[in-house]
Amino acid sequence: MTVRTPLYEVEHVPVLQNRVFATALEARACTRGCVRLVQDATTGLVYNEVFDATLVNYDRSYNNEQSLSPAFDRHLDDVARLVREWLGSSDLLEVGCGKAAFLERLAARGCRIQGCDPTYEGSNAAVAREFYTRGLGYRGKQIILRHVLEHIPDPVRFLHMVAEANGDGRIYIEVPCLDWILEHRAWFDVFYEHVNYFRLCDLRRMFGTVHASGRIFGGQYLYVVAALTTVREPRESFQPLAFPDDFLSTLARRRTAPDDVIWGAASKGVIYALLRERLGCPAAAAVDVNPAKQGMHMPGTGLEILSPGHCLDRIPPGRRICVMNGNYLQEIRDMTGNRYTYEAVDDA
């Protein structure tokens, strides 16, 4: 029997944080699930033991595109340099390429790259609108796996499947950083879509040969470049994990007001809005730069999502803007003429 150490639990959260809804009523009626994070006593991996994959449907209505932000655009440039340095520019395959913004960035720089993702909406013939499987016939590729592994119930088994088809290639993996979440008491970064929560030591233990690894995007993300043929079950010694006793302290002590506006209507914003609503202090609205989300409603709370322009038209100067990701704080100040009071929620 596998022994698991309980770490953290949150109930009845939206199963898809990056799906928006036409009405507040539909958004509040979204499918929900529970998160119960545990650490496996054999592998040391952290995951949601009550995750139900049948609740999660990644289709074209799913949208987690972030490249419209200048700060995130700079991050993608950094990742592109890492990929070209370690994987080269030929026979690249981006598994889970989303709307293909990163794939097309690499293609524009002369890379030969293909991709696959069921949420893809464009017309690029190099992208298969499907999940990655052996049946797609990709062979001998250098693999890019950006923000995919955290969504997959059995990550090591998935990596073995990729390795079997792509032999001597390398893989670039990028995932959120669990250590950053704990350091910043970022309870709003724990959500249903993410089955797995990785530390850098966990990623490194999954491979016999690691060429490069580190923390990027202000420490929020981890990356590792490794030899595909060396994928392994991480069974050697690992560091036991405990969530800090004050993990939820920022939820209880942070100043809130009913006219607060949340900037960032993606995963962080969805959980932040939901848990503060449960404390009896819902926010007034949300803002997002993604046109596909504007005019829609956030799952769970049903908050209306404004464009930056509508925010300037409707939100009076001086109101507090709760910025969900501090990496975007300066560009938000610039975009809104510094007319509000700004608070980076992830500044613990």
VOMAR-946740 format. One line per field, with one value per residue (C-alpha): residue in three letters; x, y, z. Coordinates in pm, whole numbers, plus 50000, padded with zeros to 5 digits. Each point is the difference from the previous one (the first is absolute). Last residue first. Layout:
<nodes>
residuo: [Ala, ...];
c1: [X, ...];
c2: [Y, ...];
c3: [Z, ...];
</nodes>
This chain:
<nodes>
residuo: [Ala, Asp, Asp, Val, Ala, Glu, Tyr, Thr, Tyr, Arg, Asn, Gly, Thr, Met, Asp, Arg, Ile, Glu, Gln, Leu, Tyr, Asn, Gly, Asn, Met, Val, Cys, Ile, Arg, Arg, Gly, Pro, Pro, Ile, Arg, Asp, Leu, Cys, His, Gly, Pro, Ser, Leu, Ile, Glu, Leu, Gly, Thr, Gly, Pro, Met, His, Met, Gly, Gln, Lys, Ala, Pro, Asn, Val, Asp, Val, Ala, Ala, Ala, Ala, Pro, Cys, Gly, Leu, Arg, Glu, Arg, Leu, Leu, Ala, Tyr, Ile, Val, Gly, Lys, Ser, Ala, Ala, Gly, Trp, Ile, Val, Asp, Asp, Pro, Ala, Thr, Arg, Arg, Arg, Ala, Leu, Thr, Ser, Leu, Phe, Asp, Asp, Pro, Phe, Ala, Leu, Pro, Gln, Phe, Ser, Glu, Arg, Pro, Glu, Arg, Val, Thr, Thr, Leu, Ala, Ala, Val, Val, Tyr, Leu, Tyr, Gln, Gly, Gly, Phe, Ile, Arg, Gly, Ser, Ala, His, Val, Thr, Gly, Phe, Met, Arg, Arg, Leu, Asp, Cys, Leu, Arg, Phe, Tyr, Asn, Val, His, Glu, Tyr, Phe, Val, Asp, Phe, Trp, Ala, Arg, His, Glu, Leu, Ile, Trp, Asp, Leu, Cys, Pro, Val, Glu, Ile, Tyr, Ile, Arg, Gly, Asp, Gly, Asn, Ala, Glu, Ala, Val, Met, His, Leu, Phe, Arg, Val, Pro, Asp, Pro, Ile, His, Glu, Leu, Val, His, Arg, Leu, Ile, Ile, Gln, Lys, Gly, Arg, Tyr, Gly, Leu, Gly, Arg, Thr, Tyr, Phe, Glu, Arg, Ala, Val, Ala, Ala, Asn, Ser, Gly, Glu, Tyr, Thr, Pro, Asp, Cys, Gly, Gln, Ile, Arg, Cys, Gly, Arg, Ala, Ala, Leu, Arg, Glu, Leu, Phe, Ala, Ala, Lys, Gly, Cys, Gly, Val, Glu, Leu, Leu, Asp, Ser, Ser, Gly, Leu, Trp, Glu, Arg, Val, Leu, Arg, Ala, Val, Asp, Asp, Leu, His, Arg, Asp, Phe, Ala, Pro, Ser, Leu, Ser, Gln, Glu, Asn, Asn, Tyr, Ser, Arg, Asp, Tyr, Asn, Val, Leu, Thr, Ala, Asp, Phe, Val, Glu, Asn, Tyr, Val, Leu, Gly, Thr, Thr, Ala, Asp, Gln, Val, Leu, Arg, Val, Cys, Gly, Arg, Thr, Cys, Ala, Arg, Ala, Glu, Leu, Ala, Thr, Ala, Phe, Val, Arg, Asn, Gln, Leu, Val, Pro, Val, His, Glu, Val, Glu, Tyr, Leu, Pro, Thr, Arg, Val, Thr, Met];
c1: [50385, 50032, 49774, 49702, 50187, 49804, 49928, 49815, 49860, 50080, 50348, 49924, 49803, 50231, 50312, 49888, 49901, 50340, 50169, 49802, 50025, 50265, 49804, 49737, 49646, 49986, 49729, 49903, 49886, 49783, 50171, 49856, 49643, 49945, 49765, 50185, 50353, 49886, 49819, 50327, 50191, 49737, 49751, 49921, 49670, 50021, 49800, 50151, 50085, 50105, 50082, 49756, 50022, 50019, 50375, 50130, 50084, 50144, 50280, 50114, 49803, 49807, 49779, 49699, 49857, 50187, 49821, 50053, 49815, 50291, 49859, 50025, 50370, 50040, 49827, 50165, 50350, 49924, 49885, 50269, 50283, 49860, 49918, 49809, 50304, 49946, 49750, 49797, 49922, 49662, 49891, 50314, 50286, 50306, 50209, 50007, 49788, 50105, 50364, 50001, 49893, 50344, 50057, 50077, 50245, 49928, 50214, 50233, 50231, 50323, 50081, 50214, 49989, 49668, 49949, 49867, 50223, 50044, 50359, 49919, 49845, 50323, 49919, 49936, 49828, 49790, 49831, 49750, 49910, 50361, 49965, 49912, 50273, 50136, 50269, 50105, 50253, 50139, 49828, 50096, 49845, 49661, 49698, 50219, 50067, 49631, 49948, 50304, 49858, 49680, 49683, 49625, 49786, 49629, 49984, 49658, 49844, 50172, 50281, 50152, 49750, 50157, 50311, 50163, 50293, 50263, 49752, 49902, 50364, 50101, 49726, 50145, 49765, 50108, 50241, 50145, 50250, 50062, 50297, 50010, 50161, 49679, 49698, 49723, 50091, 50088, 49652, 49842, 50256, 49916, 49632, 50076, 50201, 49723, 49713, 49700, 50111, 49923, 50331, 50185, 49846, 50133, 50260, 50102, 50237, 50128, 50287, 49851, 50106, 49650, 49652, 49744, 49682, 49912, 50260, 49779, 50018, 49657, 49840, 49960, 50318, 50216, 50238, 49706, 49960, 49632, 49923, 49775, 50223, 49826, 50059, 50380, 50279, 50313, 50255, 50326, 50274, 50158, 50077, 49926, 49640, 49957, 50111, 49740, 49744, 50050, 49982, 49665, 49865, 49646, 50087, 50330, 49929, 50296, 50235, 50200, 50337, 50167, 50253, 50093, 50229, 49887, 50236, 50082, 49690, 49771, 50174, 49984, 49630, 49945, 50155, 49790, 49693, 50085, 50025, 49651, 49883, 50112, 49852, 49663, 49808, 50195, 49782, 49763, 49813, 49691, 49768, 49697, 50180, 49991, 50173, 49737, 50069, 49741, 50100, 50355, 49890, 50261, 49949, 50370, 50111, 50377, 50340, 50283, 50229, 50028, 49931, 49825, 49776, 49930, 49636, 49784, 49625, 49825, 49626, 49787, 49766, 49805, 49878, 49665, 50145, 50127, 49667, 49818, 50262, 49932, 50207, 50250, 50378, 50227, 50348, 49931, 49872, 49900, 49838, 50060, 49778, 50237, 50354, 50252, 50368, 50287, 49895, 50290, 49935, 50088, 49955, 49864];
c2: [53774, 50201, 49769, 50237, 50289, 50302, 50305, 50319, 50150, 50279, 49876, 50080, 49679, 49827, 50124, 49872, 49670, 49979, 50055, 49735, 49720, 49788, 50058, 49753, 50025, 50377, 50108, 50345, 50227, 50295, 50339, 50107, 49886, 49665, 50020, 50164, 49901, 49642, 50000, 50083, 49731, 49749, 49887, 49651, 49971, 49794, 49675, 49884, 49640, 50041, 50355, 50182, 50126, 50354, 49963, 49643, 49953, 50354, 49894, 50311, 49901, 50194, 49870, 50147, 50109, 49764, 49781, 50055, 49738, 49765, 49765, 50288, 50029, 49633, 50028, 50319, 49872, 49664, 50155, 50268, 49749, 49786, 50274, 50325, 50215, 50343, 49968, 50311, 50093, 50172, 49754, 50072, 49775, 50042, 49685, 49832, 49691, 49909, 50091, 49753, 49705, 49835, 50095, 49645, 49965, 49707, 49701, 49813, 49704, 50041, 49711, 49690, 49790, 49892, 50251, 49758, 50039, 50193, 49956, 49947, 50344, 50180, 50306, 50373, 50121, 50305, 50139, 50284, 50269, 50097, 50343, 49841, 49736, 49740, 49752, 49699, 49892, 49680, 49748, 49635, 49725, 50165, 50025, 50103, 50336, 50079, 49917, 50204, 50301, 49973, 49890, 50022, 49747, 49973, 50360, 50063, 50000, 50296, 50102, 50331, 50206, 49856, 50201, 50010, 50161, 49747, 49712, 50088, 50072, 49656, 49844, 50150, 50004, 49779, 50011, 49690, 50001, 49650, 49852, 49743, 49658, 49804, 50200, 49741, 49814, 50329, 50146, 49689, 50004, 50366, 49912, 49722, 50245, 50261, 49773, 50235, 50256, 50370, 50092, 49849, 50246, 50341, 50001, 49662, 50050, 49672, 49946, 49756, 49657, 49878, 50156, 49747, 50149, 49651, 50016, 50263, 50377, 50158, 50116, 50301, 49916, 50306, 50022, 50074, 50339, 50090, 50135, 49886, 49777, 49869, 49632, 50054, 49876, 50161, 50002, 50190, 50075, 50309, 50306, 50277, 50033, 49629, 50064, 50273, 49781, 49725, 50250, 50139, 49654, 50047, 49730, 49828, 49691, 49806, 50229, 49794, 50109, 49818, 50278, 50321, 49875, 49832, 50156, 50347, 50034, 49902, 50226, 50297, 49938, 49985, 50344, 50141, 49845, 50182, 50328, 49940, 49928, 50345, 50161, 49832, 49874, 49672, 49871, 49761, 49775, 49941, 49700, 50045, 49801, 49683, 49872, 49801, 49930, 49817, 49657, 50059, 49971, 50134, 49867, 49933, 50344, 49973, 50036, 49767, 49857, 49676, 49737, 50202, 50176, 50354, 50103, 50283, 49970, 50218, 49974, 50031, 50241, 50016, 50351, 50120, 50332, 50072, 49911, 50246, 50271, 49978, 49936, 49772, 49975, 49695, 50050, 49892, 49660, 49767, 50288, 49965, 49804, 49924, 50095, 49766, 50012, 49768, 49641, 49748, 49705, 49635, 49763, 49659];
c3: [50069, 49677, 49798, 50031, 49840, 50124, 49788, 50097, 49681, 49755, 49904, 49637, 49956, 49750, 50177, 50340, 49838, 49829, 50335, 50186, 49744, 50173, 50322, 49885, 50134, 50010, 50245, 49871, 50280, 49902, 49987, 49667, 49925, 49821, 49701, 49712, 50103, 50063, 49668, 49827, 50192, 49880, 50261, 50124, 50191, 50317, 49987, 50328, 49910, 49638, 49890, 49772, 49641, 49861, 49958, 50006, 49631, 49992, 50242, 50189, 50309, 50262, 50282, 50177, 50336, 50232, 50254, 50372, 50205, 50068, 49735, 49753, 50090, 49913, 49662, 49880, 50085, 49839, 49672, 50004, 50027, 49717, 49750, 50038, 50080, 50150, 50287, 50085, 50358, 50061, 50269, 50206, 50104, 50219, 50017, 50340, 49945, 49647, 50072, 50289, 49787, 50000, 50366, 50114, 49710, 49765, 50084, 49766, 50045, 49798, 49771, 50002, 49684, 49851, 49722, 49736, 49697, 49675, 49874, 49632, 49980, 50089, 50211, 49989, 50318, 50072, 50306, 50014, 50254, 50068, 49840, 49670, 50027, 50244, 49902, 49795, 49739, 49850, 50229, 49950, 50214, 49989, 50231, 50293, 49834, 49979, 50367, 50112, 49818, 50201, 49828, 50064, 49811, 49918, 49887, 49847, 50347, 50155, 50231, 49889, 50202, 50319, 49912, 50344, 49817, 50111, 49959, 49645, 49911, 50129, 49790, 49682, 49701, 49708, 49704, 49836, 49712, 49866, 49819, 49724, 49992, 49980, 49895, 49996, 50319, 50170, 49958, 50154, 50283, 50066, 50029, 50249, 50208, 49994, 50112, 50042, 49737, 50056, 50171, 49704, 49753, 50090, 49721, 49863, 49707, 49854, 49758, 49752, 49876, 49925, 49992, 49877, 50141, 50124, 50279, 50165, 50051, 50036, 49678, 49771, 49811, 49931, 49703, 49768, 50168, 49967, 50346, 50286, 50216, 50314, 49908, 50005, 49775, 49863, 49722, 49970, 49750, 50151, 49787, 50247, 49880, 50077, 50359, 50049, 49824, 50256, 50286, 49884, 49913, 50147, 50252, 49913, 50209, 49865, 49812, 49751, 49865, 49711, 49935, 50186, 50274, 50322, 50255, 49867, 49783, 50287, 50252, 49762, 49937, 50376, 50048, 49714, 50161, 50323, 49812, 49862, 50352, 50108, 49687, 50071, 49697, 50026, 50281, 49820, 50244, 49787, 50020, 49774, 49730, 50210, 50312, 50189, 50366, 50213, 49869, 50125, 50362, 50245, 50354, 50073, 49888, 49955, 50164, 49897, 50270, 49804, 50268, 50273, 49749, 50112, 50027, 49872, 50039, 49742, 49950, 49688, 49827, 49674, 49927, 50138, 50117, 49651, 49841, 50228, 49941, 49628, 49687, 50174, 50029, 49991, 50136, 50358, 49897, 50287, 50188, 50377, 50235, 50286, 50102, 50161, 50094, 50093, 50069, 50000, 49776, 50059, 49707, 50099];
</nodes>
